[in-house]
Amino acid sequence: MSACVLCPIFHPSGQPRLPHFPPVCDSCRSRLASDLRELPDLYALLPSVMSPGSSGESTKVSGSRDAPVPPNLDVVDLLLPVRPGSVGVRMRFDARGLPGLRPQDPPQPVNWATEGGDPLQVGSLSVLTVLDFWARDWCEARDVGENPPTPVVASMAAWLSGERLRWACDSHPAIEEFADDIRRLVRVTRRLLNVAKVVFRLPVPCPSAECDRMALHREAGGEYIECGACGRLWTESEYQRLAVVAAADLLDGAA
């Protein structure tokens, strides 16, 4: 059985898991679904950080006003409407150009007459552009007569979730690229908003027979309780049953 293809994206510090339903493990499926749920909420908050702040009131000495503070161009780029031509740049360079993240490789020269794309694209790809690219790609790959959703972030994220996301995790040949794009968008918007992912740490040892490390955690919105040491996953109901058994064993040992 092959290792999960998304673990290097979502769990880069650990060993890739062996998925029950290849090629994507349950944890990475849950993480990707959680990112798609979170992205519209983060996107909706971006206008609040469009301007870094006011430089102050006008001065009465010179009679002139302070120069207006320019908008945060990283936020502006992410909020732009769909620009399909920009996708040619992203796919050709393999460097998403998102703020704060170094590209993997230096850009290569492009013959725009033959390659297509938008030669004026120099900043980040907008969230809508990335989601629209994947929605169109999935429509073509699934080939069931679907059309892309309305170009609204919430609609597109919902369209790319659920049954379609399960299909992509099971059979899309570029699921790694899709997951990497969504993960980048979530990371970048979190950075611009200065918010962190909420992770709940459980102050009890891992119930796995092969591990007793204090490494249990659950991300906000995630489906699974996970051990950061051995990589085991439990649903909420599974973990509750284990906790009851562990508590009973503890009482028996104390008697």
C-alpha positions as MATLAB code, in Angstrom:
seq = 'MSACVLCPIFHPSGQPRLPHFPPVCDSCRSRLASDLRELPDLYALLPSVMSPGSSGESTKVSGSRDAPVPPNLDVVDLLLPVRPGSVGVRMRFDARGLPGLRPQDPPQPVNWATEGGDPLQVGSLSVLTVLDFWARDWCEARDVGENPPTPVVASMAAWLSGERLRWACDSHPAIEEFADDIRRLVRVTRRLLNVAKVVFRLPVPCPSAECDRMALHREAGGEYIECGACGRLWTESEYQRLAVVAAADLLDGAA';
ca = [
       0.000    0.000    0.000;
       1.336    3.431   -0.925;
       1.749    6.258    1.561;
      -0.656    9.201    1.627;
       0.192   11.759   -1.039;
      -1.051   14.712    1.072;
       0.797   13.990    4.317;
       3.875   15.905    3.056;
       1.569   18.952    2.743;
      -0.471   18.662    5.934;
       1.933   16.696    8.155;
       5.401   17.630    6.850;
       7.172   16.825   10.128;
       5.814   13.275   10.427;
       5.914   10.052    8.487;
       3.253    9.749    5.742;
       0.379    7.522    6.780;
      -0.903    4.456    4.950;
      -4.421    5.470    3.864;
      -7.427    3.195    4.248;
      -8.744    4.666    1.001;
      -5.734    5.547   -1.179;
      -4.194    7.790   -2.114;
      -5.258   10.199    0.706;
      -5.400    9.301    4.399;
      -8.372   10.117    6.634;
      -6.514   12.867    8.508;
      -5.536   14.738    5.345;
      -9.063   14.376    3.943;
     -10.392   15.925    7.137;
      -7.779   18.704    7.099;
      -8.507   19.611    3.487;
     -12.267   19.673    4.132;
     -11.676   21.866    7.193;
      -9.549   24.307    5.183;
     -12.289   24.599    2.560;
     -14.836   25.353    5.298;
     -12.575   27.943    6.899;
     -11.441   29.748    3.751;
     -14.711   31.704    3.123;
     -14.706   33.015    6.701;
     -11.089   34.155    6.415;
     -11.767   35.701    3.013;
     -14.714   37.675    4.400;
     -12.399   39.260    6.989;
      -9.722   40.390    4.504;
     -11.318   43.817    3.798;
     -10.839   44.646    7.487;
      -7.057   44.601    6.987;
      -7.063   46.320    3.606;
      -5.508   49.463    5.118;
      -2.627   49.201    7.610;
      -4.010   52.255    9.472;
      -4.136   56.016    9.359;
      -1.004   58.099    9.538;
      -2.699   60.702   11.669;
      -4.779   63.857   11.304;
      -3.884   66.755    9.069;
      -1.257   69.140   10.365;
      -2.277   72.724   11.133;
       1.237   74.106   10.660;
       1.656   73.564    6.928;
      -2.008   73.440    6.026;
      -1.452   70.150    4.174;
      -2.704   66.675    4.923;
      -0.547   63.643    5.530;
      -0.228   61.368    2.535;
      -2.859   58.629    2.665;
      -1.624   55.238    3.735;
      -1.626   52.930    0.689;
      -3.717   49.772    0.881;
      -2.107   46.454    1.635;
      -1.397   45.157   -1.864;
      -1.262   41.544   -0.699;
      -4.864   41.878    0.462;
      -5.856   43.699   -2.728;
      -4.424   40.875   -4.839;
      -6.281   38.207   -2.903;
      -9.587   40.087   -3.208;
      -9.442   40.636   -6.971;
     -12.141   39.039   -9.158;
     -11.567   35.963  -11.281;
      -8.772   36.404  -13.818;
      -8.477   33.111  -15.740;
      -5.488   34.371  -17.700;
      -3.478   34.526  -14.497;
      -3.682   30.783  -14.125;
      -1.323   30.341  -17.084;
       1.327   32.211  -15.118;
       0.809   30.075  -12.025;
       0.922   26.780  -13.870;
       3.935   27.788  -15.977;
       6.029   29.163  -13.127;
       4.958   26.628  -10.489;
       5.353   29.516   -8.058;
       1.995   30.676   -6.789;
       3.319   34.100   -5.940;
       1.401   34.236   -2.684;
       2.700   36.782   -0.161;
       5.254   35.642    2.357;
       5.911   32.278    0.715;
       9.032   31.697   -1.338;
       8.468   29.996   -4.705;
       9.995   26.594   -5.258;
      11.822   27.539   -8.445;
      12.779   30.767  -10.211;
      10.421   31.876  -12.984;
      11.221   30.690  -16.472;
      10.758   32.776  -19.645;
       7.354   32.393  -21.240;
       6.295   32.894  -24.834;
       2.920   34.502  -24.184;
       1.843   34.127  -27.818;
       1.928   30.331  -27.495;
       1.525   29.713  -23.752;
      -1.362   32.076  -23.014;
      -1.832   33.571  -19.572;
      -1.618   37.120  -18.363;
       1.844   38.766  -18.652;
       0.708   41.572  -16.324;
       0.117   39.201  -13.398;
       2.870   40.062  -10.922;
       1.204   39.788   -7.509;
      -0.700   37.066   -5.753;
      -3.398   35.150   -7.520;
      -6.791   36.087   -6.152;
      -8.678   33.557   -4.064;
     -11.445   33.530   -6.671;
      -8.975   32.878   -9.491;
      -7.524   29.825   -7.720;
     -10.937   28.394   -6.813;
     -12.311   29.066  -10.292;
      -9.366   27.279  -11.888;
      -9.982   24.145   -9.838;
     -13.754   24.241  -10.297;
     -13.294   24.325  -14.079;
     -10.633   21.642  -13.909;
     -12.918   19.348  -11.899;
     -15.838   19.943  -14.272;
     -13.659   18.755  -17.124;
     -12.106   15.852  -15.230;
     -15.423   14.545  -13.847;
     -17.119   14.919  -17.254;
     -20.671   14.599  -15.909;
     -22.110   17.752  -17.453;
     -21.430   20.087  -14.537;
     -20.822   23.830  -14.757;
     -18.617   25.867  -12.417;
     -20.467   27.556   -9.560;
     -21.149   31.259   -9.181;
     -17.817   33.087   -8.715;
     -18.351   33.707   -5.008;
     -15.806   32.282   -2.558;
     -18.397   30.657   -0.297;
     -20.187   29.045   -3.248;
     -16.977   27.801   -4.830;
     -15.575   26.394   -1.581;
     -18.859   24.568   -0.951;
     -18.893   23.252   -4.536;
     -15.363   21.879   -4.107;
     -16.354   20.104   -0.882;
     -18.497   17.115    0.005;
     -18.956   14.425   -2.613;
     -16.735   16.231   -5.143;
     -13.900   16.470   -2.640;
     -14.217   12.749   -1.893;
     -14.022   12.074   -5.628;
     -10.917   14.250   -5.935;
      -9.195   12.556   -2.989;
      -9.971    9.176   -4.506;
      -9.103    9.762   -8.141;
      -7.965   13.244   -9.194;
      -4.408   12.999  -10.565;
      -3.512   16.476   -9.265;
      -4.992   16.260   -5.766;
      -1.602   17.260   -4.304;
      -1.591   20.511   -6.286;
      -5.160   21.271   -5.267;
      -4.442   20.645   -1.579;
      -1.285   22.734   -1.769;
      -3.202   25.654   -3.309;
      -5.957   25.544   -0.684;
      -3.449   25.170    2.143;
      -1.475   28.178    0.867;
      -4.566   30.353    0.630;
      -5.560   29.481    4.194;
      -2.044   30.055    5.526;
      -1.654   33.385    3.747;
      -5.050   34.739    4.779;
      -4.401   33.689    8.369;
      -1.057   35.484    8.280;
      -2.565   38.670    6.886;
      -5.333   38.562    9.492;
      -2.881   37.618   12.257;
      -4.987   34.664   13.373;
      -3.809   31.164   14.186;
      -5.459   27.797   13.851;
      -7.027   26.745   17.156;
      -5.649   23.411   18.333;
      -7.010   21.707   21.441;
      -4.412   19.695   23.370;
      -5.614   16.736   25.427;
      -3.671   16.342   28.698;
      -3.789   12.537   28.615;
      -1.520    9.902   27.076;
      -2.246    8.323   23.724;
      -4.524    5.266   24.229;
      -2.813    3.275   21.487;
      -1.189    0.084   22.713;
       2.026    1.036   20.874;
       2.225    4.594   22.212;
       1.709    6.388   25.513;
       3.002    9.842   24.551;
       1.250   13.027   25.667;
       0.631   14.161   22.106;
      -3.131   14.021   21.579;
      -4.719   17.022   19.882;
      -7.702   18.067   17.818;
      -7.916   21.022   15.482;
     -10.951   23.262   15.667;
     -13.400   22.000   13.048;
     -11.522   18.733   12.583;
     -13.186   15.344   12.611;
     -10.463   13.411   14.386;
      -8.497   13.308   17.592;
      -4.928   12.666   16.545;
      -1.717   11.573   18.188;
       1.181   13.727   17.056;
       3.641   10.993   18.050;
       2.319    7.794   16.467;
      -0.132    9.338   14.003;
      -3.175    7.314   15.102;
      -6.620    8.824   14.509;
      -9.856    8.453   16.452;
     -13.303    9.833   15.817;
     -15.022   11.510   18.754;
     -17.139    8.420   19.507;
     -14.156    6.068   19.200;
     -12.096    8.161   21.571;
     -14.914    8.401   24.110;
     -15.222    4.603   24.178;
     -11.465    4.291   24.646;
     -11.548    6.853   27.444;
     -14.256    4.886   29.273;
     -12.233    1.674   28.992;
      -9.054    3.423   30.122;
     -10.838    4.947   33.135;
     -12.227    1.525   34.106;
      -8.763   -0.051   33.856;
      -7.374    2.754   36.012;
     -10.006    2.167   38.712;
      -9.415   -1.575   38.637;
      -5.715   -1.017   39.080;
      -6.286    1.266   42.061;
      -8.643   -1.183   43.792;
];
